[in-house]
Amino acid sequence: MITNERIPSSFEFTFENILESRTPHRQSPADDEDSESLVSSARDFPERFGRTYHAYKDGAYVFPNDDNERARMEYLGQRIISEILDGRLHLAPFSRGCPPKRVLDVATGTGDWVTQMGDRYPTAYVEGIDLSPIQPQIVPPNVQFFVQDASEPWEYRQPFDYIHTRMTLGSFSDFKTEVIQQAFDALEPGGWLESLDAKSMIQCDDGTLDPDSPIAHWSHDINTASEIIGKPLSVAHHLKTWFEEVGFVDVHEQVYKLPMNGWPTDPFWSGIGKMSEQNLLQGLDGFSLGLLHKAFGRTPEEIRVALVDTRKDIQNTDIHAYQMLYVVWGRKPG
């Protein structure tokens, strides 16, 4: 069995889900007892606005983790992103003939990507970390999940050869320092970092998006709110530059326009847009409530009333709006 190689610390706790064992590797029985207690408390999700949120580092991430949000995240990853990437789990140059050895997924969410990577690369150790223990209980034997705040210092005895992030909007105050730099330090020479993220600002090229429309106001408000609370949503367009500034080489960037709904005439992108519309409609409540309440003090009632017209705009194919989706990958020299 592939074992975990992290260094225990006083401020982190972990859990793992593997077929052979449900007990993490720790230094003493006391560590086991303390960690079991902490893991239990991490699953005691607080409820606000009729939604549940992560318990560990409560408030560090303002979006929900309940069943509706998990279903949305899996739909986003399994359908929309998979379609755009033509079924590929990554763009970094790994394959079944040249597989990664040690993989880390930062802010893993539901853990779906990690589980798929474990299936595709059975000889690799694949680890996912997140604030919420919402990952599946039954996973491939080479997969482990841990509850961890990735914005705090990473401590690993062994380096990774592939580190991955996907749709981490609003998770970090300083993605360059907290993730890209720490990933660079945690990679072995020649290892790869790959980040896939969206710039959440709604954009339009042909004037069909009224800057005074409900969807334009919502887009402005959530981005402004994210800046106010120090967890910016729209940083994906900086990723390539940050990779290079930290020291990555062979840095590649692939950029896609993600339609807000089915307005494109191209059948493929119209289909992507229809899925994007469903993703936005399902996620709108969760995207808005915690963030706009924390930043502006708006009540849930005020927020939900405003979202009625925002939903209408999302479904209006006369508005040719989109978000930018960025995939950036680079190699640590060596």
C-alpha positions in Angstrom: 0.0 0.0 0.0 1.2 3.5 -0.8 1.6 5.4 2.4 1.3 9.1 3.3 4.6 11.0 3.7 3.4 14.3 5.3 4.9 15.7 8.5 2.3 16.0 11.3 2.0 19.5 12.8 0.2 21.1 15.7 -2.2 23.1 13.6 -3.2 20.7 10.9 -5.3 17.5 11.1 -5.9 15.0 8.5 -8.2 12.1 7.5 -7.7 9.5 4.8 -10.1 7.3 2.9 -8.4 4.2 1.5 -9.7 0.7 0.9 -7.2 -1.1 3.2 -7.4 1.3 6.2 -9.4 4.1 7.7 -6.8 5.1 10.2 -4.2 7.8 9.4 -0.5 7.2 10.0 0.5 9.2 13.1 3.3 9.2 15.7 1.4 8.2 18.8 -2.0 7.0 20.1 -2.6 10.5 21.5 -2.3 11.9 18.0 -4.9 9.5 16.8 -7.4 10.5 19.6 -6.8 14.2 18.9 -7.1 13.8 15.2 -10.3 11.7 15.4 -11.9 14.5 17.5 -10.8 17.1 15.1 -12.1 15.2 12.1 -15.4 14.7 13.8 -15.7 18.4 14.4 -14.7 19.1 10.8 -17.8 17.2 9.7 -20.1 19.2 12.0 -20.9 21.7 9.2 -22.5 25.0 10.4 -25.7 26.1 8.7 -26.3 29.6 7.4 -28.9 30.9 4.9 -30.3 27.4 4.7 -27.0 26.1 3.4 -24.1 24.2 5.1 -20.5 25.4 5.1 -17.1 24.0 6.1 -16.4 23.8 9.8 -12.6 23.7 9.9 -11.4 27.3 9.6 -15.0 28.4 9.6 -15.4 31.4 7.3 -12.2 31.0 5.4 -14.2 30.0 2.4 -17.5 31.7 1.9 -19.2 29.2 -0.4 -21.3 26.2 0.7 -20.4 22.6 0.8 -23.9 20.9 0.9 -25.3 18.3 -1.5 -26.5 20.9 -4.0 -23.1 22.5 -4.2 -21.3 19.1 -4.5 -23.6 18.1 -7.3 -22.9 21.4 -9.1 -19.1 21.0 -8.7 -19.2 17.5 -10.0 -21.4 18.6 -12.9 -18.9 21.4 -13.7 -16.0 19.0 -13.6 -17.4 15.9 -15.2 -19.5 17.6 -17.9 -18.4 21.1 -18.8 -14.6 21.0 -18.2 -14.4 17.4 -19.5 -16.1 18.5 -22.7 -13.8 21.5 -23.1 -10.7 19.4 -22.5 -11.9 16.6 -24.7 -12.0 14.2 -21.8 -8.4 14.9 -20.7 -7.8 15.1 -16.9 -4.8 17.3 -17.4 -2.7 19.1 -20.1 0.7 18.6 -18.4 2.7 15.9 -20.3 1.8 12.8 -18.4 0.3 9.6 -20.0 -0.3 6.0 -19.1 3.1 5.3 -20.7 4.8 8.0 -18.7 2.7 8.4 -15.5 3.2 10.7 -12.6 4.5 9.2 -9.4 3.2 11.5 -6.7 0.2 13.8 -7.3 -1.2 16.5 -5.1 -4.6 18.2 -5.8 -5.0 21.5 -3.9 -8.6 22.5 -2.8 -9.9 19.2 -4.1 -13.6 19.8 -3.4 -15.6 16.6 -4.0 -12.4 14.7 -4.8 -13.8 13.6 -8.2 -10.6 14.6 -10.1 -8.4 12.8 -7.6 -10.5 9.6 -7.8 -10.3 9.7 -11.6 -6.5 10.2 -11.5 -6.2 7.3 -9.1 -8.0 5.1 -11.6 -6.1 6.3 -14.6 -2.7 6.0 -12.9 -2.8 3.1 -10.5 0.9 3.2 -9.8 0.8 6.8 -8.6 0.1 8.1 -5.1 -2.7 10.7 -5.5 -3.6 13.0 -2.6 -6.3 15.6 -2.3 -6.5 18.3 0.3 -9.5 20.6 1.2 -11.1 22.4 4.1 -14.2 20.1 3.9 -14.3 16.3 4.3 -16.9 15.9 1.6 -15.0 13.4 -0.5 -16.2 9.8 -1.2 -15.6 7.0 1.3 -14.8 4.4 -1.3 -11.8 5.3 -3.5 -9.0 3.6 -5.4 -6.3 2.2 -3.0 -3.7 4.7 -4.2 -5.9 7.7 -3.2 -5.9 9.7 0.1 -7.8 12.8 1.2 -6.8 15.1 4.0 -8.5 18.1 5.6 -6.0 20.9 5.4 -5.9 24.7 4.9 -3.7 25.0 1.8 -3.0 28.7 2.5 -0.8 27.7 5.5 2.7 26.2 5.1 2.9 22.9 3.4 5.1 20.2 5.0 6.0 17.1 3.1 8.9 14.7 3.5 8.8 13.7 -0.2 8.3 16.0 -3.2 5.6 15.6 -5.8 6.1 15.4 -9.5 2.6 16.8 -10.3 0.6 19.4 -8.4 -2.9 20.4 -9.7 -5.5 23.0 -8.9 -8.9 23.4 -10.4 -11.6 26.1 -9.9 -10.2 27.5 -6.7 -11.9 30.9 -7.1 -12.3 32.7 -3.8 -10.2 30.2 -1.9 -6.9 32.2 -1.5 -5.8 35.7 -0.5 -2.5 35.4 -2.5 -2.6 32.6 -5.0 0.9 33.3 -6.2 2.5 33.0 -2.7 0.2 30.5 -1.1 -0.1 28.0 -3.9 2.2 28.7 -6.9 5.3 29.3 -4.7 4.5 26.5 -2.3 3.9 24.2 -5.2 7.3 25.1 -6.7 9.0 24.3 -3.4 7.1 21.0 -3.0 7.8 19.7 -6.5 10.8 17.7 -7.5 13.1 19.1 -10.2 11.3 18.5 -13.5 7.9 18.3 -11.8 4.8 20.1 -13.2 2.2 22.5 -11.7 -1.1 22.9 -13.6 -3.9 25.3 -12.7 -7.3 25.5 -14.3 -9.5 28.5 -13.3 -12.1 31.0 -14.5 -12.0 34.7 -14.5 -15.4 35.2 -12.9 -16.1 38.6 -14.4 -18.9 38.4 -17.0 -17.7 39.8 -20.4 -19.2 40.5 -23.8 -17.7 41.5 -27.2 -20.7 42.7 -29.2 -22.6 45.1 -27.0 -25.5 42.8 -26.1 -24.6 43.0 -22.4 -26.1 46.1 -20.9 -23.7 47.4 -18.2 -26.7 48.4 -16.1 -28.3 44.9 -16.4 -28.9 42.6 -13.4 -26.3 40.1 -14.5 -23.7 42.9 -15.0 -24.4 44.3 -11.6 -24.2 40.8 -10.0 -20.9 40.2 -11.7 -19.5 43.5 -10.5 -20.8 43.0 -7.0 -19.4 39.5 -6.4 -16.0 40.5 -7.7 -16.0 43.7 -5.6 -17.1 41.7 -2.6 -14.3 39.2 -3.1 -11.8 42.0 -3.1 -13.3 43.5 0.0 -13.0 40.2 2.0 -9.5 39.6 0.6 -10.3 36.5 -1.5 -10.3 37.7 -5.1 -12.3 35.7 -7.6 -10.8 37.0 -10.9 -7.1 36.2 -10.9 -6.9 33.5 -13.5 -5.6 35.9 -16.2 -2.5 36.4 -14.0 -1.6 32.7 -13.7 0.9 32.5 -16.5 2.8 35.6 -15.3 2.9 34.3 -11.8 4.1 30.9 -12.8 7.0 32.5 -14.7 7.8 35.0 -11.9 8.0 32.1 -9.3 10.5 30.3 -11.6 8.6 27.8 -13.7 9.7 27.2 -17.3 8.0 25.7 -20.3 4.9 27.6 -19.2 1.9 27.1 -21.4 -1.5 28.8 -21.4 -4.7 27.6 -23.0 -7.6 30.1 -22.9 -11.3 29.4 -23.6 -14.4 31.5 -23.7 -17.1 29.9 -21.6 -20.5 31.1 -22.9 -23.1 32.1 -20.2 -25.8 30.2 -22.0 -26.5 28.6 -25.4 -26.2 31.8 -27.5 -23.2 30.7 -29.7 -24.1 29.5 -33.3 -21.4 26.8 -33.2 -23.1 23.6 -31.9 -20.3 22.6 -29.7 -20.0 25.9 -27.9 -23.8 26.3 -27.8 -23.9 22.9 -25.9 -21.2 24.1 -23.6 -23.1 27.3 -23.0 -26.3 25.4 -22.1 -24.4 23.4 -19.5 -22.8 26.6 -18.2 -26.3 28.1 -17.9 -27.4 25.2 -15.7 -24.2 25.5 -13.6 -24.7 29.2 -13.0 -28.4 28.8 -12.2 -27.7 26.0 -9.7 -24.8 27.8 -8.2 -26.1 31.3 -8.1 -27.6 31.1 -4.6 -24.4 29.7 -3.1 -22.1 32.0 -5.0 -24.0 35.0 -3.7 -25.3 34.5 -0.2 -22.2 34.2 2.0 -20.1 36.5 -0.1 -22.5 39.4 -0.4 -23.6 39.1 3.2 -20.0 39.1 4.5 -18.8 42.0 2.3 -21.9 44.3 2.2 -24.1 43.1 5.1 -27.0 42.3 2.8 -29.7 40.1 4.1 -30.5 36.7 2.5 -33.9 38.1 1.5 -32.3 41.2 -0.2 -29.9 39.0 -2.1 -32.4 36.4 -3.2 -34.8 39.1 -4.5 -32.1 40.6 -6.6 -31.2 37.2 -8.0 -34.6 36.8 -9.6 -33.7 39.2 -12.4 -30.1 37.9 -12.5 -31.5 34.4 -13.3 -33.6 35.8 -16.2 -30.5 37.4 -17.7 -28.5 34.2 -17.4 -31.2 32.5 -19.5 -31.5 35.3 -22.0 -29.7 34.1 -25.2 -29.9 37.7 -26.6 -27.1 38.5 -24.2 -23.9 37.1 -25.7 -21.9 37.0 -22.5 -19.1 34.7 -21.4 -16.4 34.1 -18.8 -12.8 33.4 -19.6 -11.4 29.9 -18.6 -7.6 29.6 -18.3 -5.5 26.4 -18.1 -1.8 27.1 -17.3 0.9 24.5 -16.8 4.6 24.8 -16.2 7.7 22.8 -15.2 10.1 23.3 -12.3 13.6 23.5 -13.8 15.9 20.5 -13.4 
